[in-house]
Amino acid sequence: MFTDRAEAGRQLAEALTPLLHPPAGVPEGPPAIVLALPRGGVPVAAEVAARHHLPLDLLLVRKVGLPSQPELAVAAIAGPAGEHLVINRDVARMAGLDEDEIAALAEPERAELQRRRRLYLGDRPAPELRERSAIIVDDGIATGATMRAAVRAARAAGATRIVLAVPVAARDSLEVLKAMVDDVVALDLPGYFGAVGAHYRSFPQVSDDEVARLLKAASGDGETAP
């Protein structure tokens, strides 16, 4: 049970130390960048970036929820224009949705992804990932759909090495993701996984203002992140 996202981020930063600062005689990997999945992953990733003096940026993703259960992801999109679509096949079968129907559900989420990009990043281009290690951070993994979309987007952008880093994850979802990345750091893999928020004492919704503040602080243009 984590106190809040910031405390989880500090624990995650400590666990990442052997990967980011290998012992003498072990070659270091390519330069790293911390990529947060907004909004919940940003407070976690800010702690990782601050601890290891790494740049912080966003990897924008959007969950595509079922019309009857918006919190249940039937798919997820990622990439500058939401071009990477990952379908949760089990949920799609359960809901009786085909690929065309899921693509139609994804369209409004692409518009929201673009709105958030403008809000958080303005005209700033997507980070350059070629010849870099991408440390992808979220506050937890449930179905894994959004993280799979994020990993696919990072690979397409040319990341040399991808490290998936989360405080808590569902075991079955993490097993699927392990095959897609180079390294995984997950602090807690509970036997029963209900929801990400159940593993935090304080789990409020992260606001757009907080995302903007943490990004500004990480860039050195604002106050230091707590």
MOHUJO-V67975 format. One record per residue. RES is the residue in one letter. PSI is psi in degrees with one decimal (NA if undefined). Layout:
{{RES	PSI} {RES	PSI}}
This chain:
{{M	117.8} {F	146.5} {T	-51.8} {D	-176.3} {R	-36.9} {A	-44.2} {E	-39.0} {A	-38.1} {G	-37.9} {R	-40.5} {Q	-40.0} {L	-40.4} {A	-41.7} {E	-41.7} {A	-24.5} {L	-11.2} {T	-47.7} {P	-32.2} {L	-39.4} {L	-23.7} {H	75.6} {P	157.2} {P	163.6} {A	137.5} {G	-16.1} {V	122.9} {P	140.6} {E	153.2} {G	-173.7} {P	162.7} {P	141.4} {A	152.4} {I	140.6} {V	124.6} {L	116.5} {A	142.6} {L	112.3} {P	152.4} {R	-28.6} {G	-26.5} {G	-13.4} {V	-47.7} {P	-31.9} {V	-49.5} {A	-32.2} {A	-37.2} {E	-39.9} {V	-47.4} {A	-42.0} {A	-43.2} {R	-37.6} {H	9.3} {H	50.1} {L	153.2} {P	147.2} {L	132.0} {D	-178.3} {L	146.6} {L	99.8} {L	128.6} {V	156.8} {R	132.0} {K	140.8} {V	103.5} {G	161.0} {L	143.0} {P	-36.1} {S	-21.3} {Q	80.2} {P	-25.4} {E	-11.6} {L	115.9} {A	119.0} {V	-18.3} {A	176.8} {A	152.3} {I	153.0} {A	172.3} {G	159.8} {P	-35.1} {A	16.2} {G	29.5} {E	-17.3} {H	113.2} {L	124.1} {V	125.6} {I	134.3} {N	96.9} {R	-37.4} {D	-44.5} {V	-39.4} {A	-43.1} {R	-43.4} {M	-39.0} {A	-9.2} {G	34.7} {L	135.7} {D	178.7} {E	-36.9} {D	-40.2} {E	-38.1} {I	-39.6} {A	-37.9} {A	-38.8} {L	-28.1} {A	-22.0} {E	-48.3} {P	-31.3} {E	-30.3} {R	-39.7} {A	-40.6} {E	-37.8} {L	-43.7} {Q	-38.6} {R	-43.4} {R	-36.6} {R	-46.3} {R	-40.2} {L	-47.1} {Y	-37.6} {L	-11.5} {G	-128.1} {D	6.4} {R	131.7} {P	163.2} {A	146.8} {P	146.5} {E	120.1} {L	-10.7} {R	136.4} {E	29.2} {R	157.8} {S	128.7} {A	116.8} {I	103.8} {I	123.1} {V	134.0} {D	171.8} {D	-8.1} {G	165.6} {I	123.1} {A	-89.1} {T	-24.8} {G	-0.2} {A	-45.7} {T	-37.9} {M	-37.8} {R	-40.0} {A	-39.4} {A	-44.8} {V	-42.8} {R	-41.8} {A	-40.6} {A	-39.4} {R	-44.5} {A	-29.7} {A	-3.3} {G	14.0} {A	130.8} {T	-36.5} {R	137.5} {I	125.5} {V	122.9} {L	125.2} {A	119.3} {V	150.4} {P	-37.9} {V	147.4} {A	151.9} {A	133.2} {R	-45.2} {D	-38.2} {S	-39.5} {L	-35.0} {E	-40.4} {V	-42.8} {L	-30.1} {K	-33.8} {A	-12.4} {M	-12.0} {V	173.5} {D	-34.7} {D	151.8} {V	133.2} {V	111.9} {A	125.1} {L	-34.2} {D	127.4} {L	81.1} {P	150.0} {G	-37.8} {Y	126.4} {F	112.6} {G	-56.2} {A	154.8} {V	-45.6} {G	-22.1} {A	-11.7} {H	12.4} {Y	139.1} {R	-38.6} {S	119.9} {F	58.1} {P	159.6} {Q	136.2} {V	128.2} {S	161.7} {D	-37.8} {D	-39.7} {E	-39.6} {V	-47.9} {A	-40.3} {R	-43.7} {L	-38.0} {L	-41.0} {K	-41.2} {A	-40.8} {A	-29.0} {S	-8.0} {G	7.4} {D	2.2} {G	-166.5} {E	157.9} {T	136.3} {A	141.3} {P	NA}}
